[in-house]
Amino acid sequence: MQSSHRGRAPPLWDPTHRRINVLNDHVRTTLQQLAEQSLRRALSPLESATGPIITYAGRPVILLSSNDYLGLATHPEVVQAAIAATERYGVGSGASRLVSGTLPPHASLELDLARFKRTEASLVFGAGYLANVGVIPNLVGQGGLIIADRLCHASLIDGCRLSQADFRVFRHGDCAHLETLLRRRASNRRTLIITEGLFSMDGDLAPLADLVVLAERYDAVLYVDDAHGTGIMGATGRGTIEQFSLEGRVPFHMGTLGKALGGYGAYVVGSHDFVQYLLNMARSFIFTTALPPAVAAAASAALTVVEREPERRNRLWANRQYLFNGLRNQGFRLTPTVSPILPVLVGDAAKASAFADRLLTHGVYATAIRPPTVPDGTSRIRFTVTAAHTTDQLDAALQAVMLAGRETGLL
Ligand SMILES: *Cc1c(COP(=O)(O)O)cnc(C)c1O
């Protein structure tokens, strides 16, 4: 990927010994460079299910890194729905959705999502990443213009790249900057504005009401990624668009099934025609195997729980306030978060990693988020809290965070 190597880098498919040695050198130096910058990543396998307490490196620790905000990944009813669907429909769907991979759980889930979101129709994708790279190129193409919030998720950026439209960013949440960019373009240019509803790495909300006004005023299309808002934001958990009372003014949007809904997959909701357009055009929908029936059935069950048990959301928000107050009172610097995503800013990647290591020593699992996931110099520990944490667990976690913060010189 290094531009200095481009042009003279060997084709990776060349099987000769010499070529392989060149590739091996590249692999080694890349890993070395990442390590030197404290940016090398590694898998950290858990030894248990996800949940408020996990087993890691042979002992129980408190998990503050999961997006399973409502604790639905292990909810008995959701698990049971997956088991029942597997028994009835098997493990795999056997084909892509348009061939023979649309089984009853897929069709039911799409009806359930459209009903939950109060839209005409919905389309389920394999994952949020796939939804974004599949949808965006079908909203705007070559010659068009995309203006995205600077903190947009990598899957949105990749969708923009695939679209081949011109790409600009506006400063995070800054509608005045966005408006400047909108004014500057040729007015007949097909334009797409992209934002997350609830920002995944900062925990703050997009100024959705203002974005809708700007999109209307400048005749642009607004694409909202509500991966983190789905299930937790809004009075009934329908997401950030419900939160801002904008249903009806945002004709379509996407969200995921892998965060608050506890499973895996993603959806786009919108009009019947729009869904038909996407299922004909979105390559990441067409050319991939349908979700396993168990995963689709689990998502339907999760939606039922979200609607039936608002107390889970209440507990989530109470826990969120508790952990937020605790972190702030200890003197940590947080992003302007309004959600269960509670990022403590560290800055330096090495220091963020050291903080995470100390946290683990004291019994808290919370990973350091470093570039390129977040901008340079804004490495952080992204704490997340869920409805499943008890107050005792949060007290223990706060104690550990304080110790680790002192040991890393953050406090
Ligand atoms: C997690 C996430 C995605 C990707 O969703 P997956 O289902 O995990 O592929 C897309 N957008 C945002 C904002 C996310 O946080």
The ligand as a Gaussian input file, in Angstrom:
#p B3LYP/6-31G(d) Opt

LIG

0 1
 C      -19.759000      -1.112000      12.709000
 C      -20.076000      -0.086000      11.718000
 C      -20.275000      -0.424000      10.364000
 C      -20.033000      -1.811000       9.844000
 O      -21.028000      -2.682000      10.225000
 P      -20.710000      -4.244000      10.267000
 O      -22.033000      -4.864000      10.308000
 O      -19.902000      -4.455000      11.503000
 O      -19.947000      -4.555000       9.026000
 C      -20.666000       0.561000       9.496000
 N      -20.807000       1.837000       9.910000
 C      -20.588000       2.200000      11.187000
 C      -20.768000       3.615000      11.582000
 C      -20.206000       1.250000      12.128000
 O      -19.955000       1.605000      13.382000

